[in-house]
Structure formats: structure tokens, C-alpha cells
Amino acid sequence: MPVRWQIDRGFSIAAGQTQWWNWNFFTDHAPGTGPNQGPIVFQALPKGPAQGGNNTAKNKLVVFDFAKSRGGPGDDHAPEVFYEFKIRNESTVDVPFILEMILFSDLPINQ
């Protein structure tokens, strides 16, 4: 069964800006699992007014350039899997957001 997390650590992105992100499970993974998690989906969820959001204008956050990667020789935690993606704010205002992720580790692999 998929697992959905909403991670609220005070993330914010300025109007018209792009942020580069990475995520891994090198040291923070569920008991009985390893660092090579996935498949996974990431979204940037704009906060609503009750959560401290900036709803003075339309909030539009775009997640793009998603990559599932492995570290190479000399990289920290090589050859374990990590994820990279970008978040772009297409709004005219700064947008506080929550990072939302859905992990599908229990899906069977069909070959």
C-alpha cells in the first residue's frame, strides 16, 4: 500500500524562482527496509491561509526534472539510490509550501 507523507519544515520559494532539491533514504528509512526506496512521487503543496500561506495571488508550484540516480565512486553513500528534482514558483508572490511525497515501495515488479 502506498505511503503518503506531508513534510512541513518551513519551506518557502520566492516569486519566479526555481529551487534544486534532492532526497534520499540513506539514514532515514523504515525498519526492515534499505536506502534504495521507490518508486516515489514528489509534489510541492502550497499552504492554505490557515497554514500560513500567501493566498494574495494564485499559487502555482511546478515540480520538474525529476531523476532517480545512483552515486558513483567517491560519492557519499555510493551506489545507493537518491532522487533529484526542481521546484519552480510560477506565482507573482512568495509561496510557503509543504513537501508531499508518495512512496510506492510495495508495488510488485513485473518483468
N, CA, C and O atoms as a printed pandas DataFrame, in Angstrom:
     atom_number atom_name residue_name chain_id  residue_number  x_coord  y_coord  z_coord
0              1         N          MET        A               1    0.838   -1.182    0.000
1              2        CA          MET        A               1    0.000    0.000    0.000
2              3         C          MET        A               1    0.886    1.251    0.000
3              4         O          MET        A               1    1.848    1.322    0.765
4              5         N          PRO        A               2    0.578    2.219   -0.835
5              6        CA          PRO        A               2    1.390    3.449   -0.870
6              7         C          PRO        A               2    1.377    4.165    0.477
7              8         O          PRO        A               2    0.427    4.054    1.251
8              9         N          VAL        A               3    2.437    4.887    0.729
9             10        CA          VAL        A               3    2.563    5.691    1.945
10            11         C          VAL        A               3    2.687    7.143    1.515
11            12         O          VAL        A               3    3.483    7.473    0.635
12            13         N          ARG        A               4    1.897    8.007    2.137
13            14        CA          ARG        A               4    1.898    9.433    1.799
14            15         C          ARG        A               4    2.398   10.234    2.993
15            16         O          ARG        A               4    1.909   10.084    4.112
16            17         N          TRP        A               5    3.384   11.089    2.729
17            18        CA          TRP        A               5    3.916   11.975    3.756
18            19         C          TRP        A               5    3.717   13.421    3.337
19            20         O          TRP        A               5    3.803   13.754    2.155
20            21         N          GLN        A               6    3.451   14.278    4.315
21            22        CA          GLN        A               6    3.469   15.718    4.111
22            23         C          GLN        A               6    4.489   16.276    5.092
23            24         O          GLN        A               6    4.307   16.187    6.306
24            25         N          ILE        A               7    5.551   16.845    4.566
25            26        CA          ILE        A               7    6.684   17.298    5.374
26            27         C          ILE        A               7    6.664   18.823    5.426
27            28         O          ILE        A               7    6.869   19.494    4.414
28            29         N          ASP        A               8    6.416   19.353    6.607
29            30        CA          ASP        A               8    6.310   20.797    6.805
30            31         C          ASP        A               8    7.479   21.257    7.670
31            32         O          ASP        A               8    7.445   21.147    8.896
32            33         N          ARG        A               9    8.502   21.770    7.016
33            34        CA          ARG        A               9    9.698   22.261    7.720
34            35         C          ARG        A               9    9.943   23.737    7.395
35            36         O          ARG        A               9   11.087   24.192    7.378
36            37         N          GLY        A              10    8.878   24.471    7.141
37            38        CA          GLY        A              10    9.012   25.897    6.875
38            39         C          GLY        A              10    9.534   26.217    5.486
39            40         O          GLY        A              10   10.160   27.259    5.290
40            41         N          PHE        A              11    9.288   25.335    4.507
41            42        CA          PHE        A              11    9.768   25.568    3.146
42            43         C          PHE        A              11    9.041   26.757    2.520
43            44         O          PHE        A              11    7.852   26.964    2.763
44            45         N          SER        A              12    9.754   27.526    1.723
45            46        CA          SER        A              12    9.188   28.661    1.006
46            47         C          SER        A              12   10.006   28.883   -0.261
47            48         O          SER        A              12   11.194   28.564   -0.313
48            49         N          ILE        A              13    9.352   29.433   -1.277
49            50        CA          ILE        A              13   10.043   29.734   -2.528
50            51         C          ILE        A              13    9.602   31.116   -3.001
51            52         O          ILE        A              13    8.412   31.432   -3.000
52            53         N          ALA        A              14   10.561   31.923   -3.400
53            54        CA          ALA        A              14   10.287   33.286   -3.844
54            55         C          ALA        A              14    9.581   33.286   -5.196
55            56         O          ALA        A              14    9.711   32.347   -5.981
56            57         N          ALA        A              15    8.835   34.351   -5.449
57            58        CA          ALA        A              15    8.117   34.515   -6.718
58            59         C          ALA        A              15    9.092   34.409   -7.889
59            60         O          ALA        A              15   10.150   35.038   -7.889
60            61         N          GLY        A              16    8.717   33.599   -8.891
61            62        CA          GLY        A              16    9.510   33.483  -10.108
62            63         C          GLY        A              16   10.819   32.731   -9.968
63            64         O          GLY        A              16   11.614   32.716  -10.908
64            65         N          GLN        A              17   11.067   32.111   -8.835
65            66        CA          GLN        A              17   12.342   31.428   -8.602
66            67         C          GLN        A              17   12.220   29.916   -8.783
67            68         O          GLN        A              17   11.122   29.359   -8.785
68            69         N          THR        A              18   13.397   29.256   -8.937
69            70        CA          THR        A              18   13.494   27.801   -9.050
70            71         C          THR        A              18   14.448   27.299   -7.976
71            72         O          THR        A              18   15.518   27.870   -7.764
72            73         N          GLN        A              19   14.050   26.227   -7.303
73            74        CA          GLN        A              19   14.907   25.581   -6.306
74            75         C          GLN        A              19   15.281   24.185   -6.788
75            76         O          GLN        A              19   14.477   23.494   -7.413
76            77         N          TRP        A              20   16.522   23.780   -6.487
77            78        CA          TRP        A              20   17.002   22.424   -6.774
78            79         C          TRP        A              20   16.897   21.624   -5.485
79            80         O          TRP        A              20   17.317   22.096   -4.429
80            81         N          TRP        A              21   16.341   20.418   -5.557
81            82        CA          TRP        A              21   16.127   19.563   -4.387
82            83         C          TRP        A              21   16.733   18.194   -4.619
83            84         O          TRP        A              21   16.864   17.742   -5.757
84            85         N          ASN        A              22   17.103   17.536   -3.524
85            86        CA          ASN        A              22   17.400   16.105   -3.580
86            87         C          ASN        A              22   16.847   15.445   -2.337
87            88         O          ASN        A              22   16.661   16.087   -1.303
88            89         N          TRP        A              23   16.589   14.161   -2.450
89            90        CA          TRP        A              23   16.016   13.403   -1.343
90            91         C          TRP        A              23   16.629   12.022   -1.359
91            92         O          TRP        A              23   16.884   11.458   -2.423
92            93         N          ASN        A              24   16.867   11.472   -0.169
93            94        CA          ASN        A              24   17.405   10.119   -0.085
94            95         C          ASN        A              24   16.912    9.451    1.186
95            96         O          ASN        A              24   16.342   10.095    2.067
96            97         N          PHE        A              25   17.138    8.166    1.261
97            98        CA          PHE        A              25   16.786    7.371    2.432
98            99         C          PHE        A              25   18.042    6.715    3.009
99           100         O          PHE        A              25   17.965    5.621    3.569
100          101         N          PHE        A              26   19.194    7.370    2.877
101          102        CA          PHE        A              26   20.455    6.789    3.334
102          103         C          PHE        A              26   20.414    6.469    4.825
103          104         O          PHE        A              26   20.813    5.378    5.232
104          105         N          THR        A              27   19.942    7.395    5.633
105          106        CA          THR        A              27   19.946    7.200    7.081
106          107         C          THR        A              27   18.551    7.201    7.684
107          108         O          THR        A              27   18.393    6.867    8.858
108          109         N          ASP        A              28   17.536    7.567    6.911
109          110        CA          ASP        A              28   16.181    7.698    7.438
110          111         C          ASP        A              28   15.232    6.831    6.623
111          112         O          ASP        A              28   14.547    7.318    5.724
112          113         N          HIS        A              29   15.197    5.539    6.945
113          114        CA          HIS        A              29   14.295    4.639    6.237
114          115         C          HIS        A              29   13.608    3.731    7.241
115          116         O          HIS        A              29   14.101    3.529    8.350
116          117         N          ALA        A              30   12.479    3.191    6.850
117          118        CA          ALA        A              30   11.667    2.367    7.739
118          119         C          ALA        A              30   12.428    1.098    8.147
119          120         O          ALA        A              30   13.246    0.590    7.379
120          121         N          PRO        A              31   12.157    0.586    9.363
121          122        CA          PRO        A              31   12.789   -0.667    9.790
122          123         C          PRO        A              31   12.511   -1.791    8.797
123          124         O          PRO        A              31   11.399   -1.915    8.283
124          125         N          GLY        A              32   13.507   -2.588    8.537
125          126        CA          GLY        A              32   13.365   -3.708    7.610
126          127         C          GLY        A              32   13.504   -3.326    6.154
127          128         O          GLY        A              32   13.375   -4.180    5.277
128          129         N          THR        A              33   13.767   -2.052    5.876
129          130        CA          THR        A              33   13.974   -1.600    4.503
130          131         C          THR        A              33   15.382   -1.020    4.391
131          132         O          THR        A              33   16.041   -0.761    5.397
132          133         N          GLY        A              34   15.819   -0.827    3.191
133          134        CA          GLY        A              34   17.130   -0.242    2.964
134          135         C          GLY        A              34   17.018    1.146    2.373
135          136         O          GLY        A              34   15.925    1.710    2.310
136          137         N          PRO        A              35   18.130    1.701    1.943
137          138        CA          PRO        A              35   18.133    3.060    1.417
138          139         C          PRO        A              35   17.608    3.171   -0.013
139          140         O          PRO        A              35   17.343    4.278   -0.482
140          141         N          ASN        A              36   17.454    2.056   -0.708
141          142        CA          ASN        A              36   17.012    2.099   -2.111
142          143         C          ASN        A              36   15.492    1.980   -2.177
143          144         O          ASN        A              36   14.950    0.897   -2.395
144          145         N          GLN        A              37   14.817    3.106   -1.985
145          146        CA          GLN        A              37   13.358    3.169   -1.945
146          147         C          GLN        A              37   12.804    3.618   -3.293
147          148         O          GLN        A              37   13.502    4.252   -4.084
148          149         N          GLY        A              38   11.564    3.287   -3.540
149          150        CA          GLY        A              38   10.889    3.773   -4.737
150          151         C          GLY        A              38    9.992    2.709   -5.305
151          152         O          GLY        A              38   10.002    1.570   -4.836
152          153         N          PRO        A              39    9.214    3.062   -6.312
153          154        CA          PRO        A              39    9.098    4.384   -6.933
154          155         C          PRO        A              39    8.465    5.406   -5.979
155          156         O          PRO        A              39    7.834    5.052   -4.983
156          157         N          ILE        A              40    8.659    6.681   -6.322
157          158        CA          ILE        A              40    8.218    7.769   -5.449
158          159         C          ILE        A              40    7.777    8.966   -6.295
159          160         O          ILE        A              40    8.285    9.183   -7.395
160          161         N          VAL        A              41    6.834    9.729   -5.770
161          162        CA          VAL        A              41    6.341   10.944   -6.419
162          163         C          VAL        A              41    6.487   12.093   -5.421
163          164         O          VAL        A              41    6.168   11.936   -4.242
164          165         N          PHE        A              42    6.968   13.243   -5.887
165          166        CA          PHE        A              42    7.094   14.436   -5.048
166          167         C          PHE        A              42    6.202   15.545   -5.599
167          168         O          PHE        A              42    6.077   15.703   -6.813
168          169         N          GLN        A              43    5.586   16.310   -4.703
169          170        CA          GLN        A              43    4.812   17.494   -5.064
170          171         C          GLN        A              43    5.108   18.601   -4.062
171          172         O          GLN        A              43    5.406   18.329   -2.899
172          173         N          ALA        A              44    5.027   19.831   -4.509
173          174        CA          ALA        A              44    5.125   20.998   -3.633
174          175         C          ALA        A              44    3.709   21.509   -3.434
175          176         O          ALA        A              44    3.079   21.981   -4.380
176          177         N          LEU        A              45    3.208   21.418   -2.217
177          178        CA          LEU        A              45    1.823   21.744   -1.907
178          179         C          LEU        A              45    1.757   23.136   -1.268
179          180         O          LEU        A              45    2.161   23.299   -0.117
180          181         N          PRO        A              46    1.254   24.148   -2.000
181          182        CA          PRO        A              46    1.148   25.485   -1.417
182          183         C          PRO        A              46    0.276   25.455   -0.155
183          184         O          PRO        A              46   -0.764   24.798   -0.124
184          185         N          LYS        A              47    0.708   26.165    0.866
185          186        CA          LYS        A              47   -0.061   26.214    2.106
186          187         C          LYS        A              47   -1.299   27.086    1.927
187          188         O          LYS        A              47   -1.284   28.072    1.189
188          189         N          GLY        A              48   -2.373   26.700    2.619
189          190        CA          GLY        A              48   -3.593   27.491    2.638
190          191         C          GLY        A              48   -3.498   28.600    3.684
191          192         O          GLY        A              48   -2.530   28.661    4.441
192          193         N          PRO        A              49   -4.494   29.470    3.726
193          194        CA          PRO        A              49   -4.469   30.591    4.663
194          195         C          PRO        A              49   -4.326   30.162    6.130
195          196         O          PRO        A              49   -3.609   30.807    6.895
196          197         N          ALA        A              50   -4.995   29.089    6.520
197          198        CA          ALA        A              50   -4.926   28.627    7.912
198          199         C          ALA        A              50   -3.553   28.062    8.271
199          200         O          ALA        A              50   -3.220   27.947    9.451
200          201         N          GLN        A              51   -2.755   27.709    7.262
201          202        CA          GLN        A              51   -1.416   27.141    7.490
202          203         C          GLN        A              51   -0.319   28.192    7.354
203          204         O          GLN        A              51    0.864   27.867    7.456
204          205         N          GLY        A              52   -0.702   29.448    7.124
205          206        CA          GLY        A              52    0.295   30.497    6.949
206          207         C          GLY        A              52    0.679   30.736    5.500
207          208         O          GLY        A              52    1.739   31.292    5.217
208          209         N          GLY        A              53   -0.181   30.315    4.584
209          210        CA          GLY        A              53    0.095   30.500    3.170
210          211         C          GLY        A              53   -0.099   31.937    2.718
211          212         O          GLY        A              53   -0.709   32.747    3.415
212          213         N          ASN        A              54    0.429   32.238    1.542
213          214        CA          ASN        A              54    0.301   33.562    0.944
214          215         C          ASN        A              54   -0.698   33.461   -0.198
215          216         O          ASN        A              54   -0.320   33.219   -1.345
216          217         N          ASN        A              55   -1.965   33.646    0.117
217          218        CA          ASN        A              55   -3.009   33.477   -0.880
218          219         C          ASN        A              55   -3.520   34.814   -1.409
219          220         O          ASN        A              55   -4.698   34.953   -1.736
220          221         N          THR        A              56   -2.612   35.804   -1.490
221          222        CA          THR        A              56   -2.968   37.107   -2.052
222          223         C          THR        A              56   -2.992   37.058   -3.573
223          224         O          THR        A              56   -3.464   37.998   -4.212
224          225         N          ALA        A              57   -2.496   35.984   -4.158
225          226        CA          ALA        A              57   -2.500   35.760   -5.601
226          227         C          ALA        A              57   -2.522   34.250   -5.830
227          228         O          ALA        A              57   -2.319   33.474   -4.896
228          229         N          LYS        A              58   -2.766   33.840   -7.060
229          230        CA          LYS        A              58   -2.753   32.414   -7.398
230          231         C          LYS        A              58   -1.385   31.822   -7.080
231          232         O          LYS        A              58   -0.356   32.399   -7.433
232          233         N          ASN        A              59   -1.375   30.672   -6.415
233          234        CA          ASN        A              59   -0.138   29.951   -6.102
234          235         C          ASN        A              59    0.013   28.807   -7.086
235          236         O          ASN        A              59   -0.862   27.945   -7.177
236          237         N          LYS        A              60    1.128   28.790   -7.832
237          238        CA          LYS        A              60    1.381   27.704   -8.790
238          239         C          LYS        A              60    2.829   27.262   -8.642
239          240         O          LYS        A              60    3.756   27.983   -9.011
240          241         N          LEU        A              61    3.005   26.058   -8.093
241          242        CA          LEU        A              61    4.336   25.470   -7.930
242          243         C          LEU        A              61    4.448   24.272   -8.864
243          244         O          LEU        A              61    3.564   23.416   -8.892
244          245         N          VAL        A              62    5.531   24.214   -9.624
245          246        CA          VAL        A              62    5.742   23.170  -10.624
246          247         C          VAL        A              62    6.954   22.331  -10.209
247          248         O          VAL        A              62    8.037   22.865   -9.971
248          249         N          VAL        A              63    6.760   21.022  -10.126
249          250        CA          VAL        A              63    7.863   20.092   -9.857
250          251         C          VAL        A              63    8.267   19.492  -11.206
251          252         O          VAL        A              63    7.424   18.983  -11.944
252          253         N          PHE        A              64    9.575   19.558  -11.521
253          254        CA          PHE        A              64   10.025   19.099  -12.841
254          255         C          PHE        A              64   11.455   18.582  -12.768
255          256         O          PHE        A              64   12.099   18.654  -11.721
256          257         N          ASP        A              65   11.943   18.065  -13.879
257          258        CA          ASP        A              65   13.297   17.493  -13.994
258          259         C          ASP        A              65   13.567   16.451  -12.911
259          260         O          ASP        A              65   14.624   16.453  -12.281
260          261         N          PHE        A              66   12.600   15.566  -12.706
261          262        CA          PHE        A              66   12.743   14.517  -11.701
262          263         C          PHE        A              66   13.723   13.457  -12.196
263          264         O          PHE        A              66   13.645   13.026  -13.346
264          265         N          ALA        A              67   14.640   13.038  -11.333
265          266        CA          ALA        A              67   15.614   11.999  -11.698
266          267         C          ALA        A              67   15.817   11.034  -10.535
267          268         O          ALA        A              67   15.897   11.442   -9.377
268          269         N          LYS        A              68   15.897    9.764  -10.860
269          270        CA          LYS        A              68   16.298    8.735   -9.898
270          271         C          LYS        A              68   17.734    8.395  -10.252
271          272         O          LYS        A              68   18.018    7.988  -11.379
272          273         N          SER        A              69   18.640    8.559   -9.298
273          274        CA          SER        A              69   20.076    8.454   -9.581
274          275         C          SER        A              69   20.757    7.499   -8.613
275          276         O          SER        A              69   20.191    7.114   -7.590
276          277         N          ARG        A              70   21.967    7.131   -8.953
277          278        CA          ARG        A              70   22.834    6.346   -8.061
278          279         C          ARG        A              70   24.166    7.047   -7.937
279          280         O          ARG        A              70   24.705    7.580   -8.908
280          281         N          GLY        A              71   24.688    7.037   -6.721
281          282        CA          GLY        A              71   26.002    7.630   -6.506
282          283         C          GLY        A              71   27.086    6.817   -7.188
283          284         O          GLY        A              71   26.976    5.597   -7.311
284          285         N          GLY        A              72   28.133    7.499   -7.630
285          286        CA          GLY        A              72   29.273    6.848   -8.269
286          287         C          GLY        A              72   30.450    6.768   -7.315
287          288         O          GLY        A              72   30.349    7.197   -6.166
288          289         N          PRO        A              73   31.562    6.224   -7.778
289          290        CA          PRO        A              73   32.749    6.104   -6.929
290          291         C          PRO        A              73   33.137    7.463   -6.326
291          292         O          PRO        A              73   33.227    8.471   -7.027
292          293         N          GLY        A              74   33.360    7.458   -5.029
293          294        CA          GLY        A              74   33.739    8.681   -4.328
294          295         C          GLY        A              74   32.567    9.488   -3.813
295          296         O          GLY        A              74   32.755   10.385   -2.991
296          297         N          ASP        A              75   31.343    9.188   -4.281
297          298        CA          ASP        A              75   30.157    9.886   -3.793
298          299         C          ASP        A              75   29.755    9.337   -2.432
299          300         O          ASP        A              75   29.956    8.161   -2.130
300          301         N          ASP        A              76   29.185   10.214   -1.624
301          302        CA          ASP        A              76   28.674    9.797   -0.323
302          303         C          ASP        A              76   27.576    8.751   -0.523
303          304         O          ASP        A              76   26.644    8.975   -1.296
304          305         N          HIS        A              77   27.673    7.642    0.149
305          306        CA          HIS        A              77   26.692    6.554    0.125
306          307         C          HIS        A              77   26.585    5.837   -1.221
307          308         O          HIS        A              77   25.577    5.177   -1.471
308          309         N          ALA        A              78   27.576    5.941   -2.085
309          310        CA          ALA        A              78   27.542    5.224   -3.368
310          311         C          ALA        A              78   27.495    3.724   -3.093
311          312         O          ALA        A              78   28.139    3.275   -2.145
312          313         N          PRO        A              79   26.782    2.944   -3.855
313          314        CA          PRO        A              79   25.989    3.221   -5.054
314          315         C          PRO        A              79   24.491    3.312   -4.769
315          316         O          PRO        A              79   23.687    2.909   -5.610
316          317         N          GLU        A              80   24.095    3.833   -3.600
317          318        CA          GLU        A              80   22.687    3.851   -3.233
318          319         C          GLU        A              80   21.888    4.880   -4.044
319          320         O          GLU        A              80   22.441    5.839   -4.583
320          321         N          VAL        A              81   20.579    4.650   -4.113
321          322        CA          VAL        A              81   19.669    5.482   -4.898
322          323         C          VAL        A              81   19.375    6.792   -4.179
323          324         O          VAL        A              81   19.246    6.826   -2.955
324          325         N          PHE        A              82   19.269    7.876   -4.957
325          326        CA          PHE        A              82   18.771    9.154   -4.449
326          327         C          PHE        A              82   17.963    9.820   -5.554
327          328         O          PHE        A              82   18.030    9.423   -6.717
328          329         N          TYR        A              83   17.215   10.816   -5.180
329          330        CA          TYR        A              83   16.310   11.490   -6.115
330          331         C          TYR        A              83   16.667   12.963   -6.204
331          332         O          TYR        A              83   17.062   13.574   -5.211
332          333         N          GLU        A              84   16.528   13.534   -7.396
333          334        CA          GLU        A              84   16.755   14.960   -7.611
334          335         C          GLU        A              84   15.572   15.515   -8.396
335          336         O          GLU        A              84   15.022   14.847   -9.271
336          337         N          PHE        A              85   15.189   16.750   -8.069
337          338        CA          PHE        A              85   14.107   17.417   -8.793
338          339         C          PHE        A              85   14.202   18.915   -8.547
339          340         O          PHE        A              85   14.954   19.372   -7.685
340          341         N          LYS        A              86   13.432   19.666   -9.315
341          342        CA          LYS        A              86   13.387   21.122   -9.174
342          343         C          LYS        A              86   11.951   21.547   -8.893
343          344         O          LYS        A              86   10.995   20.908   -9.332
344          345         N          ILE        A              87   11.826   22.642   -8.150
345          346        CA          ILE        A              87   10.527   23.250   -7.886
346          347         C          ILE        A              87   10.592   24.686   -8.396
347          348         O          ILE        A              87   11.481   25.448   -8.018
348          349         N          ARG        A              88    9.643   25.046   -9.256
349          350        CA          ARG        A              88    9.580   26.402   -9.808
350          351         C          ARG        A              88    8.294   27.075   -9.327
351          352         O          ARG        A              88    7.214   26.485   -9.357
352          353         N          ASN        A              89    8.439   28.326   -8.883
353          354        CA          ASN        A              89    7.286   29.113   -8.463
354          355         C          ASN        A              89    6.845   29.993   -9.632
355          356         O          ASN        A              89    7.539   30.943   -9.994
356          357         N          GLU        A              90    5.706   29.678  -10.214
357          358        CA          GLU        A              90    5.164   30.464  -11.314
358          359         C          GLU        A              90    4.145   31.484  -10.816
359          360         O          GLU        A              90    3.312   31.960  -11.587
360          361         N          SER        A              91    4.210   31.815   -9.539
361          362        CA          SER        A              91    3.315   32.791   -8.932
362          363         C          SER        A              91    3.985   34.162   -8.909
363          364         O          SER        A              91    5.187   34.293   -9.139
364          365         N          THR        A              92    3.177   35.171   -8.628
365          366        CA          THR        A              92    3.703   36.537   -8.505
366          367         C          THR        A              92    4.017   36.887   -7.058
367          368         O          THR        A              92    4.389   38.020   -6.756
368          369         N          VAL        A              93    3.867   35.915   -6.164
369          370        CA          VAL        A              93    4.134   36.113   -4.732
370          371         C          VAL        A              93    5.010   34.981   -4.214
371          372         O          VAL        A              93    5.049   33.905   -4.811
372          373         N          ASP        A              94    5.712   35.211   -3.110
373          374        CA          ASP        A              94    6.439   34.146   -2.429
374          375         C          ASP        A              94    5.423   33.143   -1.893
375          376         O          ASP        A              94    4.352   33.531   -1.427
376          377         N          VAL        A              95    5.758   31.850   -1.959
377          378        CA          VAL        A              95    4.800   30.809   -1.577
378          379         C          VAL        A              95    5.402   29.862   -0.541
379          380         O          VAL        A              95    6.356   29.147   -0.848
380          381         N          PRO        A              96    4.862   29.842    0.682
381          382        CA          PRO        A              96    5.221   28.802    1.641
382          383         C          PRO        A              96    4.571   27.484    1.201
383          384         O          PRO        A              96    3.441   27.478    0.713
384          385         N          PHE        A              97    5.289   26.374    1.377
385          386        CA          PHE        A              97    4.730   25.108    0.903
386          387         C          PHE        A              97    5.143   23.946    1.789
387          388         O          PHE        A              97    6.064   24.037    2.601
388          389         N          ILE        A              98    4.430   22.866    1.600
389          390        CA          ILE        A              98    4.701   21.582    2.243
390          391         C          ILE        A              98    5.211   20.645    1.158
391          392         O          ILE        A              98    4.657   20.615    0.060
392          393         N          LEU        A              99    6.255   19.881    1.448
393          394        CA          LEU        A              99    6.726   18.871    0.507
394          395         C          LEU        A              99    5.903   17.607    0.737
395          396         O          LEU        A              99    5.879   17.047    1.833
396          397         N          GLU        A             100    5.239   17.183   -0.314
397          398        CA          GLU        A             100    4.410   15.987   -0.238
398          399         C          GLU        A             100    5.080   14.885   -1.042
399          400         O          GLU        A             100    5.545   15.114   -2.158
400          401         N          MET        A             101    5.127   13.688   -0.468
401          402        CA          MET        A             101    5.707   12.579   -1.212
402          403         C          MET        A             101    4.871   11.332   -1.004
403          404         O          MET        A             101    4.348   11.078    0.081
404          405         N          ILE        A             102    4.762   10.567   -2.071
405          406        CA          ILE        A             102    4.029    9.304   -2.046
406          407         C          ILE        A             102    5.006    8.213   -2.465
407          408         O          ILE        A             102    5.575    8.251   -3.555
408          409         N          LEU        A             103    5.184    7.256   -1.591
409          410        CA          LEU        A             103    6.142    6.164   -1.803
410          411         C          LEU        A             103    5.371    4.887   -2.120
411          412         O          LEU        A             103    4.450    4.508   -1.396
412          413         N          PHE        A             104    5.759    4.232   -3.210
413          414        CA          PHE        A             104    5.086    3.028   -3.697
414          415         C          PHE        A             104    5.993    1.798   -3.579
415          416         O          PHE        A             104    6.040    0.984   -4.502
416          417         N          SER        A             105    6.698    1.652   -2.489
417          418        CA          SER        A             105    7.687    0.572   -2.352
418          419         C          SER        A             105    7.100   -0.827   -2.430
419          420         O          SER        A             105    7.820   -1.773   -2.753
420          421         N          ASP        A             106    5.829   -0.983   -2.147
421          422        CA          ASP        A             106    5.251   -2.327   -2.121
422          423         C          ASP        A             106    4.709   -2.794   -3.461
423          424         O          ASP        A             106    4.144   -3.884   -3.549
424          425         N          LEU        A             107    4.868   -1.992   -4.505
425          426        CA          LEU        A             107    4.386   -2.430   -5.815
426          427         C          LEU        A             107    5.210   -3.608   -6.325
427          428         O          LEU        A             107    6.437   -3.588   -6.232
428          429         N          PRO        A             108    4.557   -4.628   -6.860
429          430        CA          PRO        A             108    5.316   -5.756   -7.410
430          431         C          PRO        A             108    6.052   -5.309   -8.690
431          432         O          PRO        A             108    5.594   -4.424   -9.413
432          433         N          ILE        A             109    7.164   -5.926   -8.932
433          434        CA          ILE        A             109    7.932   -5.647  -10.130
434          435         C          ILE        A             109    7.580   -6.687  -11.182
435          436         O          ILE        A             109    7.794   -7.879  -10.966
436          437         N          ASN        A             110    7.046   -6.256  -12.309
437          438        CA          ASN        A             110    6.714   -7.154  -13.416
438          439         C          ASN        A             110    7.813   -7.039  -14.463
439          440         O          ASN        A             110    8.207   -5.938  -14.849
440          441         N          GLN        A             111    8.296   -8.179  -14.911
441          442        CA          GLN        A             111    9.378   -8.169  -15.912
442          443         C          GLN        A             111    8.983   -8.980  -17.114
443          444         O          GLN        A             111    9.758   -9.093  -18.064
